[in-house]
Structures are given as structure tokens and as C-alpha cells.
Amino acid sequence: MNFDALSERQRAILHFIQHWVNEHGYPPTIREIGEAVRINSTSVVNYNLNKLVKEGFITRSKEVSRGIRMNPLQETPINVVNSPSMQINVVNVRLVGTIVAGTPVNIPDDADYFDDDRVLAVPRELLGNSDPMLVFALRVNGQSMIDSMINDGDIVVLRRQQTARNGEMVAVWLTDRNETTLKHFYDEGERVRLQPANPTMKPIFVDKDKVQIQGRVLAVLRRVH
């Protein structure tokens, strides 16, 4: 995916689609896109949408009129405003606590880490094929993932799993420190590199037997300032 490969018109369309989904909880039609970006021809809108599909930014279904879906990015997860208006095709996801996107900090016990009473309404499409029962959310504390478009106070939605591929963003429990952190995962043989997305911060190197992956990031819910 390369934003530089998009024309100004295609960027405007992409921005409008994301804004519309944030506001309504479902995608716009071709005519609504055309009206927003001042394109009178639906075929021209269709041409530009196909370009966005080719570049990997969206997925389209021809069977329905609102068959546009934003594709989550591995390095830049999709950003969605957690709005009360998003009531269409949503699932409840548990907000189980706070994770540090910086230098790991101590989490004293499970009572401080989990909060069973809090749930978030999350668009079903952000979960992909993941079982909603395996999905949870964590609020981010720290600035180490800012180059992955994750800021202090944002919420990450994760799929519960114990393995990860190199480059994936995961929540990791460091057993020898009794600490948790959010980083990109890299298997380097006998040790694991936990890489921040902030050029001012250094990676964390940990022995494999002292790392427990708790979940992989599926999406980001941006904090509204």
C-alpha cells in the first residue's frame, strides 16, 4: 500500500469513505461518494474505487450497493472514531485494561489489569474473520507506537492468540518482569525483539521462554480530542 501512488482525487475519496464510516457505521454508495468529491459520473467514481482496490486500501463487493470495506493496514491499523452513532453491525468488545506502548511498567495484579464491566461497540467488519469471543480491547499508555498511528489514550482491539509472525503488532507479557507492553514482534532465534514504532526508543530484547504473546492488534480506535 502506497499513499504516494494515489491521486489527489483518490485520496479525497479514501478520506471521505473513512469519514462516512466513522459517522454512520456503514460505507457510502457510489453516488454519495460522487456528490462528496464533486464527480458527476458514477463510472469515474467506479474507476477511482477500483484504483483503491488495486492499491489495497479498500475491498469491494459487487453484490451490495454499499459493498466497500476499508482494509486494515499491518503497519498502520485502520483508525475509527468510537462514536455513539456506530450502531449498525457492531459487536461488544471487552475493554480489559491499559497496556503500555513505551517502557514496560509493572502491573501489580489481575484486579488492576482487568475491568469486566466495560465494553465497547466495535464495527463487526474490523474483526475480519475473528471470533468476537476471542477479541478484547486495551487502552494505550505511551508514545512508542506513534509511527504506527497509535497515540497515548487510543484503544487497540486485539485477537487473543499465543503466536505471532514477524512484524505483527502484539500485546506481550514479560514473565520475568511481570510487565506488559505493546510492540512489533520479531523472532530472532533464541531471543525475541520487541520493536517500538518510535525512532527515539530502543527495542527490547527478551529470551523466548520469558515472552508470552497475549494478542495481535486488529484495529485502532482513535481518541477524540
C-alpha positions, 0 to 999 in steps of 0.5 A: 500500500502506497499513499504516494501512488494515489491521486489527489482525487483518490485520496479525497475519496479514501478520506471521505469513505473513512469519514462516512464510516466513522459517522454512520457505521456503514460505507457510502454508495457510489453516488454519495461518494460522487456528490462528496468529491464533486464527480458527476459520473458514477463510472469515474467514481467506479474507476477511482474505487477500483484504483483503491482496490488495486492499491489495497486500501479498500475491498469491494463487493459487487453484490451490495450497493454499499459493498466497500470495506476499508482494509486494515493496514499491518503497519498502520491499523485502520483508525475509527472514531468510537462514536455513539452513532456506530450502531449498525453491525457492531459487536461488544468488545471487552475493554480489559485494561491499559497496556503500555506502548513505551517502557514496560511498567509493572502491573501489580495484579489481575484486579488492576489489569482487568475491568469486566464491566466495560465494553465497547461497540466495535464495527463487526467488519474490523474483526475480519474473520475473528471470533468476537469471543476471542477479541478484547480491547486495551487502552494505550499508555505511551508514545512508542507506537506513534509511527504506527498511528497509535497515540497515548489514550487510543484503544487497540482491539486485539485477537487473543492468540499465543503466536505471532509472525514477524512484524505483527503488532502484539500485546506481550507479557514479560514473565520475568518482569511481570510487565506488559507492553505493546510492540512489533514482534520479531523472532530472532532465534533464541531471543525475541525483539520487541520493536517500538514504532518510535525512532527515539526508543530502543527495542527490547530484547527478551529470551523466548521462554520469558515472552508470552504473546497475549494478542495481535492488534486488529484495529485502532480506535482513535481518541477524540480530542 
